[in-house]
Amino acid sequence: MTIKETDKKFILPTYGRLDLEIVSGKGSTLKASDGKEYIDFGSGIAVNTFGACDDEWIKAVTAQLGKIQHTSNYYYTEPCSTLAKMLCEKTGMSKVFFSNSGAEANECAIKAARKYGTDQNPDKNIIITLKNSFHGRTVTTLSATGQDGFHKHFTPFTGGFVYAEANNIEELKTIANKNCCAIMFEPIQGEGGVLPLTKEFVLAAKEIADAHDMLLIIDEVQTGNGRTGKLYAHQHFGISPDIFTTAKGLAGGLPIGATVFSEKLKDIMPAGSHGSTFGGNPISAAAAINVLSRLDDDFLAEVTKNSRYLWSELSKIDGIEEICGMGYMIGLTTRADAKEILKKCLENGLLVLTAKDKVRLLPPLNITKEELDKGIEILKTVIETI
Ligand SMILES: Cc1ncc(COP(=O)(O)O)c(C=O)c1O
């Protein structure tokens, strides 16, 4: 049986897989089982921060593999504590809870917000999220996700979420009240179509949250770890959240989630209130230390510069009607159907993604000029001839 046949026989068909068996890769070039090479403009959905099999990253991961791969969370481990220190020092936050995915990082944020609210008043448990948002696939993070399409099949869902329209300050003011314990949003709605929030809305949300003693939770699962040209996208707005969550690109290709808390919340989750067997796993933590230590100001300036080049080349392609997003998180409104473009790009050796009706690009942050140009050329040919 081929990889595809075995997969089809033994794996639940929850993913609409494309007809491609990836076997290896280096940087932003991936290789399929038939030997064909592909330029990667997707990074495994914003995960492979430094592309495939980056030498420095492999060194950091394998060095830790030779020491200890896992302990229970009853013991202290060096990679976990060092990573928490780095995350706090780089963001001005105070405490971290480690888990394994974006959904799990958000679950922790939601639990902490409910604890914060109900410690004051048992009815203060409502969380405001935004319409068109995406926060994960667990029952509670599906509830947090403000899209009706995700609220099917798995009833009963977790209650206590209300949805406000993105960038609508007046609506947010109307919805917020003393029984709301938090407002939670993505700085750019990734799965929702790469839609950035306005600075005015983010600043107003912070004010409204403060006025009602609600926590401001920022979901940086997709926008974080250098993707937008800042370490975390909320840093573009000059605000400090009470909690932010990160996952995907943090460990550059190994599972990790982190919920990061401000000083105000440093005591919110006491011993026994939360846990995760693999949370803070030494291998993932060693990988994340490598990633974070390389996302310094010089590297982020390069991301900004190189992504501007990509935006400028994309703006010259006939058939792209609008470009949205920030840095290397890009959504393209195209004259032709986005899914058709994705299929044709695949045939021509380029991996792209879609988000709603847009083509979505999330290239590795260290993609070379040569790989970028190759990808742009394929995209141009596909879009202009489709
Ligand atoms: C903004 C956001 N939050 C949460 C998630 C869920 O992350 P995970 O799939 O790691 O659980 C995603 C995944 O796409 C996301 O984009």
The ligand as an ORCA input file, in Angstrom:
! r2SCAN-3c Opt
* xyz 0 1
  C      -5.905     31.778     16.159
  C      -5.910     30.309     16.437
  N      -6.201     29.870     17.664
  C      -6.195     28.564     17.973
  C      -5.908     27.627     17.012
  C      -5.899     26.166     17.372
  O      -4.596     25.710     17.420
  P      -4.276     24.122     17.462
  O      -4.684     23.583     16.141
  O      -2.799     24.068     17.711
  O      -5.067     23.572     18.581
  C      -5.592     28.037     15.720
  C      -5.287     27.034     14.673
  O      -5.347     27.312     13.503
  C      -5.586     29.412     15.420
  O      -5.299     29.867     14.194
*
